[in-house]
């Protein structure tokens, strides 16, 4: 038996569903950021349906959600727009944010190497 199996953290072939912690994180994150929009990502072979929240500066977070209907319900309760990522794609500001963060990490690494 592998380490994860011994710890009871993972079972082969079983997806982890969403939980209260996931929804709480999404609610808290949306409340602490400006201009948040929600993007629903479909279930895959390895991940349940996820909800991606993107702020107006491109910062983002992702958590599992109970399904597309659960994502829309949560977005309505947060009073934020919700989109299907398969229809609209990912926002450019998210990619721009990731590129800025990567450049900052690289700059910091080079500065440490000196």
Protein Blocks (a to p, Z undefined) as FASTA:
>chain_A
ZZklmnopacghiacdddfklmmmmmmmmmmpghiacddddddfkbccddddddfkopac
ddddfbjklmmmmmmmnopacddfklnopafklmmmmmmmmmmmmmmmmmmnZZ
